[in-house]
Amino acid sequence: MRMESDTFDELDLKLLCALEIDGRASFSRLGAVLGVSDQTVARRYRRLCAEGGLRVVALRDAERLGQDQWMLRLRCVPDSATVIADALARRQDTNWIGLGSGGTEIVCMTRPRRPGDHDDLLLGRLPRTPSVVEIRAQQILHRFYGGPNGWLRKFAVLDEDVTEALLPRHESPAGPARIDPEDEALIAVLERDGRAGYPELQRATGRSESAVKRRLATLLASGAVYIDVEYHSEIFGFPLAAALWITTTPAALHTVGEALAGHEEVAHAAATAGPSQIVVTAVTRGTAGLYAYLSGPLGRLEGVQHVEATPFLRRVKQLTYQPPGR
């Protein structure tokens, strides 16, 4: 992988990779492992945020928390999909929203925090939206790749010793991953800015700085929460993203999913309940790259019976949403 930009270079790519590994690492720590000054890291970070779409945020891991996740496919009347997609993007329980099929289809992942949120969206709001002519909802059953595993790690941009030095060291707590009611104020800040400093977290929660550090370390170590990054993949030559709806034989489901997890083009792969057994988000260098992937690595997988591809005309929301015109 290389940067294909007049603005960004290899150091920017390495910084993105480092942030995928530890999004809360200090500029001084990042500079030490990358071999540059902390001022250089800070300057590159600010430019990536301003011009490369970089955002570092905390996410709740629905799979680790035992919460439902759904992939939605909404077929809309012409000229309405953008408005509906923007409305979905404003919701806190949605991400990875894209427009496909000539602008008449919306692909969206939902992570309802309470059962009522799911019912409100799928049984209430969307069916009552006249512009939505078809709703397909597939529940996610198992994640093969994605979540805390960043896509850029597949390209081994950083040396192994650098990666090892950046890996957070958290002692795994006993018991299942959970988020307590008193954690909400802490997580709310980190969902806006995953690099928020401890003084800010202390003010938001009313806890001591040491208590905030301990609780955040516990949440991260348990997997209840993880720090993730978003960015514009086109800055290093990968402008096209597509949702792939894959049908397999039941016996091949897990084998195919595990194989997909190792493909460089795959940023997310999960088993689903519904018409297709696996849904994938693939990122490629363009339509030729998508064709090469469909006819090559994916097409050669034994057990794959059918593939439907939905290239995104526009990615409306990744992890965060920036309203049009802002």
Secondary structure as UniProt FT lines:
FT   HELIX           10..21
FT   TURN            23..24
FT   HELIX           27..34
FT   HELIX           38..51
FT   STRAND          55..60
FT   HELIX           62..65
FT   STRAND          70..76
FT   TURN            78..80
FT   HELIX           81..89
FT   TURN            92..93
FT   STRAND          94..100
FT   HELIX           101..103
FT   STRAND          105..110
FT   HELIX           115..119
FT   HELIX           120..125
FT   TURN            126..128
FT   TURN            130..131
FT   STRAND          132..145
FT   TURN            147..148
FT   HELIX           151..155
FT   HELIX           160..166
FT   HELIX           181..183
FT   HELIX           184..192
FT   TURN            194..195
FT   HELIX           198..205
FT   HELIX           209..222
FT   STRAND          225..230
FT   HELIX           233..236
FT   STRAND          240..248
FT   HELIX           250..252
FT   HELIX           253..261
FT   TURN            264..265
FT   STRAND          266..273
FT   STRAND          278..284
FT   HELIX           287..295
FT   TURN            296..300
FT   TURN            302..303
FT   STRAND          304..317
FT   TURN            324..325
//
